[in-house]
Amino acid sequence: MSTAPDPLEVQRLRQEADALRAELEETNQGVLALYAELDQQAEQLREVSELKSRFLSYMSHEFRTPLGSILSMTRLLEDGLDGPLTDEQRRQVRFISNSTSELREMVDDLLDLAKIEAGRITISPAWFDLMDLFSALRGMFRPLTEGNQVDLLFEDPPALPMLYTDDKKLAQILRNFISNALKFTPNGQVVVSACLEGELSVRFSVRDTGIGIPAELQSKLFEDFVQVDTPLQKRLRGTGLGLSLCKRFAELLGGHVGVDSVVGEGSVFYVVLPLKLASEASHVDS
């Protein structure tokens, strides 16, 4: 024979259930409010990021035209089109030209950063021979190394197949590595090389005999606006974006970058890329 439930116990259980239901409803409302706040903050961050990218892009475009005009005028002056220059005048014009070139490089870095963050960078892969790339880089840097105490050497690579990637982006990565190596190598040599890594990738390396980089700083080198704090760095201007852009370009090309360095002995900066860029990576512009 069953026993009838205790009315007081039933009432207590109902009160506990109602209290639990009210607590769950309050918690759900709090969670929904939190999600709404997170969505709002995410939207604000997206808008700020978009405004930053638009500002960088606009600013970079606006600076390029006057900088190009200054460089054109300095070339005309150096060529003596308006009459010969004295040695002192030539020195001053060359200083203006060099400073303007450095500033234009900074502007180009900012413009590339804005394009990448806005998703408007274009990857244009094509088949090309590695020797052609090395030949173009050798010719580009020859005027900068003549009369210097640093030798720029390009090692003959082993027999490699044709590469299918964006050779302009790859050249930009290597140009940055080589420029940095020359800046931070007071004397000695900078060696550019390439070799297969596994069966499907190629490693490009730029090795120098420069000042080297402390181990604790190496992990931060490829972050935006990071520069190594050394007496030599204080005399060299830059945005601190060059290596960051190298990392981003390498990732767009399906690869990665890295560095090995010993203080006082030198550094090796490298980029590893697939021999053939995957077709889906070829369309990153929007």
C-alpha positions in Angstrom: 0.0 0.0 0.0 1.6 3.3 -1.2 2.0 6.3 1.1 0.7 9.7 0.0 3.4 12.3 -0.6 3.9 14.8 2.2 2.3 18.1 1.0 5.0 20.1 2.8 7.8 18.2 1.1 6.2 18.6 -2.3 5.8 22.3 -1.7 9.5 22.6 -0.7 10.6 20.7 -3.8 8.5 23.0 -6.0 10.0 26.1 -4.3 13.5 24.7 -4.9 12.7 24.0 -8.6 11.2 27.5 -9.1 14.3 29.1 -7.4 16.6 27.0 -9.6 14.6 27.9 -12.7 14.8 31.6 -11.8 18.6 31.3 -11.2 19.0 29.6 -14.6 17.0 32.2 -16.4 19.1 35.0 -14.7 22.3 33.2 -15.8 21.0 32.8 -19.4 20.2 36.5 -19.5 23.7 37.3 -18.2 25.3 35.0 -20.8 23.3 36.6 -23.6 24.3 40.1 -22.4 27.9 39.0 -22.3 27.7 37.6 -25.8 26.1 40.9 -27.0 28.9 42.9 -25.3 31.6 40.7 -26.9 30.0 41.0 -30.3 29.9 44.8 -29.9 33.6 44.9 -28.8 34.6 42.6 -31.7 32.7 44.9 -34.1 34.5 48.0 -32.6 37.9 46.3 -32.9 37.1 45.4 -36.5 36.2 49.0 -37.3 39.3 50.3 -35.6 41.5 47.8 -37.5 39.8 48.8 -40.8 40.3 52.5 -40.0 44.0 51.8 -39.2 44.5 49.9 -42.5 42.7 52.6 -44.5 44.8 55.4 -42.8 48.1 53.5 -43.4 47.1 52.9 -47.1 46.0 56.6 -47.6 49.0 58.0 -45.8 51.4 55.8 -47.8 49.9 56.7 -51.1 50.0 60.4 -50.2 53.7 60.2 -49.3 54.9 58.3 -52.3 54.3 61.1 -54.8 56.4 63.8 -53.1 59.1 61.4 -52.2 59.3 60.3 -55.8 59.6 64.0 -56.9 62.4 64.6 -54.4 64.3 61.6 -55.7 63.9 62.8 -59.3 65.1 66.2 -58.4 68.2 64.9 -56.6 69.1 62.7 -59.6 68.8 65.8 -61.9 71.1 67.7 -59.5 73.7 64.9 -59.3 73.7 64.6 -63.1 74.6 68.3 -63.3 71.7 69.3 -65.5 71.6 72.7 -63.9 75.3 73.1 -63.7 78.2 71.3 -62.0 78.1 70.8 -58.2 80.8 71.3 -55.7 82.0 68.4 -53.7 80.1 69.7 -50.7 77.0 70.2 -52.7 77.2 66.7 -54.1 77.7 65.3 -50.6 74.6 67.1 -49.4 72.5 66.1 -52.4 73.5 62.5 -51.9 72.5 62.7 -48.2 69.1 64.0 -49.2 68.7 61.2 -51.8 69.7 58.5 -49.3 67.4 59.8 -46.6 64.5 60.0 -49.1 65.1 56.5 -50.3 65.1 55.2 -46.7 61.8 57.1 -46.0 60.3 55.7 -49.2 61.2 52.2 -48.1 59.4 52.8 -44.8 56.4 54.1 -46.6 56.4 51.0 -48.9 56.5 48.8 -45.8 53.5 50.5 -44.2 51.6 50.2 -47.5 52.3 46.5 -47.7 51.2 46.1 -44.1 48.0 47.9 -44.8 47.3 45.7 -47.9 47.9 42.5 -46.0 45.7 43.5 -43.0 42.9 44.6 -45.4 43.2 41.3 -47.3 44.0 43.1 -50.5 47.5 41.8 -51.2 47.8 40.0 -54.5 49.8 36.8 -55.0 50.8 36.2 -58.6 52.7 32.9 -59.0 54.6 31.9 -62.1 57.3 29.4 -63.1 60.8 30.8 -62.9 64.5 29.8 -62.7 66.3 30.4 -59.4 69.4 31.5 -61.2 67.5 34.4 -62.8 66.4 35.5 -59.3 69.9 35.4 -58.0 71.2 37.3 -61.0 68.6 40.1 -60.5 69.5 40.4 -56.8 73.2 40.4 -57.5 72.8 43.3 -60.0 70.5 45.2 -57.6 73.0 45.1 -54.7 76.2 45.6 -56.7 76.2 49.4 -56.4 75.6 49.2 -52.6 78.6 46.9 -52.0 81.2 48.4 -54.2 84.0 49.8 -52.1 82.5 48.4 -48.9 84.3 46.1 -46.4 81.6 43.5 -46.8 81.5 41.0 -49.7 78.1 39.9 -51.0 78.3 36.3 -52.4 75.7 34.2 -54.1 76.5 30.5 -53.9 75.7 28.5 -57.0 72.7 26.4 -56.0 72.5 22.6 -56.6 70.4 21.5 -59.5 66.9 22.6 -58.6 63.7 22.3 -60.5 61.8 25.3 -61.7 59.9 27.0 -58.9 56.2 28.0 -59.1 55.6 30.8 -56.7 55.4 34.6 -56.6 59.0 35.5 -57.5 58.4 39.2 -56.6 57.3 38.4 -53.1 60.2 36.0 -52.7 62.6 38.6 -54.0 61.2 41.1 -51.5 61.9 38.7 -48.6 65.5 38.0 -49.8 66.1 41.8 -50.4 65.1 42.5 -46.8 67.3 39.7 -45.4 70.3 40.9 -47.5 69.8 44.6 -46.6 69.6 43.7 -42.9 72.7 41.5 -43.2 74.7 44.3 -44.9 73.6 46.8 -42.3 74.6 44.7 -39.4 77.9 43.4 -40.8 80.6 46.0 -40.4 83.1 43.8 -42.2 83.2 40.3 -43.5 80.8 38.7 -45.9 77.1 38.0 -46.6 76.3 34.7 -48.4 73.0 33.9 -50.2 72.3 30.3 -50.9 69.5 27.9 -51.7 69.0 24.1 -51.3 66.3 21.5 -51.3 64.6 20.8 -48.0 62.9 17.4 -48.2 61.4 16.7 -51.6 58.8 19.4 -51.9 60.4 22.6 -50.4 63.4 24.8 -50.9 65.3 26.8 -48.3 66.7 30.2 -49.1 69.4 31.4 -46.6 71.2 34.7 -46.0 74.2 34.1 -43.8 76.4 36.9 -42.4 79.4 37.4 -40.2 77.9 40.4 -38.4 77.2 41.4 -34.8 74.7 38.6 -34.2 71.4 38.7 -32.2 70.9 37.6 -28.5 68.9 34.4 -28.1 66.3 36.1 -26.0 65.4 38.5 -28.8 65.3 36.1 -31.7 61.7 35.0 -31.1 60.5 38.6 -31.3 62.3 39.6 -34.5 59.4 38.8 -36.8 56.8 40.8 -34.9 55.5 44.2 -36.0 57.7 47.3 -35.2 60.4 45.2 -33.4 64.0 46.3 -33.6 67.1 45.0 -31.9 68.4 47.5 -29.4 72.1 47.8 -30.2 74.4 50.8 -30.7 74.5 50.0 -34.4 70.7 50.0 -34.6 70.6 53.5 -33.1 72.4 54.8 -36.2 70.1 53.0 -38.6 66.6 54.1 -39.3 63.7 51.8 -40.0 60.1 51.0 -39.2 60.8 47.6 -37.7 58.3 46.1 -40.2 60.7 44.5 -42.7 61.0 41.1 -41.0 57.4 41.1 -40.0 56.4 41.6 -43.7 58.8 38.8 -44.6 57.0 36.4 -42.3 53.6 37.4 -43.6 54.7 37.1 -47.2 56.2 33.7 -46.5 53.0 32.5 -44.9 51.0 33.7 -47.9 53.4 31.7 -50.1 52.8 28.6 -48.0 56.1 28.7 -46.1 57.8 30.0 -43.0 60.8 32.1 -41.9 63.3 31.7 -39.2 66.7 32.8 -37.8 69.8 31.2 -36.2 72.2 33.6 -34.6 75.2 33.8 -32.2 76.3 37.1 -30.8 79.6 38.2 -32.2 79.6 35.5 -34.8 76.8 36.3 -37.2 73.3 35.3 -38.2 71.4 33.1 -40.7 68.0 34.3 -41.8 66.1 31.8 -43.9 62.7 31.2 -45.6 61.4 27.8 -46.6 58.8 27.7 -49.4 57.1 24.9 -51.3 58.6 24.3 -54.8 55.0 24.7 -56.1 52.6 27.1 -54.6 49.2 25.5 -54.0 46.6 26.9 -56.4 44.2 28.0 -53.6 46.9 30.2 -52.1 47.1 32.1 -55.3 43.9 34.1 -54.8 44.2 36.0 -51.5 43.1 39.4 -52.8 39.6 40.5 -52.1 
